[in-house]
Amino acid sequence: MKKFASVVLFFGVLLLLLSGCSNAMDTPTSKVEEFLGKYQRMDDDVVSQLDQVLKDDDSMNDDQKEEYRSILEKQYQNLSYKIENEEINGDNATVDVEIEVLDYATTIAKAKEYYEEHKDEIEKENQEEQSDNDNVVEDATEGVEEAVEESAAYIDYKLKELKSASDTTTYNITFYLTKEDGEWKLQDLSDLDLQKIHGLYEG
């Protein structure tokens, strides 16, 4: 009986410790770390969102989409961050984070500039038919930018450059949180902040 009471007491203390740990883990900073960790681990939620983004994209063919998937996965797995500050004001909080990601924005800008200067040469080397691109190029009113964006040859070249990208850049993101029913909840990130996580922000 005495031994049973000791076991019950042990589990009672353990439950208190576990519940204390649970509450201790529910901080604004821990929620941000959990969010960014999902990218680093390629969590199911992140994979599902990536699948949907690629499915909705009609500018790339299936092979290009798979290439782009591997490029984004590389970005997520190389993402690193540092918590700079946490500030709590009642049921509202902010967490300032510095993230380091592969600099895809600069890579794309350089690829576009190079492509525009060597367009004929690159398209000649491209193995795929460019019938859609020919129609776009012939329409001068669309301009060079539209032609570049829709060119299958340009997409292939851009993906090749992104695949070999190794330079990194840092961005600052402020995460906003509110406490609901005693639990901290992350507010949705802006499109600009999401671009930072993807290394695509040109700011």
Buried (B, 14 or more C-beta within 10 A) or exposed (E): EEEEEEEEEEEEEEEEEEEEEEEEEEBBBBBBBEBBEBBBEBBEEBBEEBEEEBEEEEEBEEEBBEBBBEBBBBBBEBBEBEBEEBEBEEEBBBBBBEBBBBBBBBBBEEBBEBBBEEBEEBBEEBEBEBEEBEEBBEEEEBEEEEBBBBBBBBBBBBBEBBEEBEEBBEBEBBBBBBBEEEEBEBEEBEEEBEBBBBBBBEE
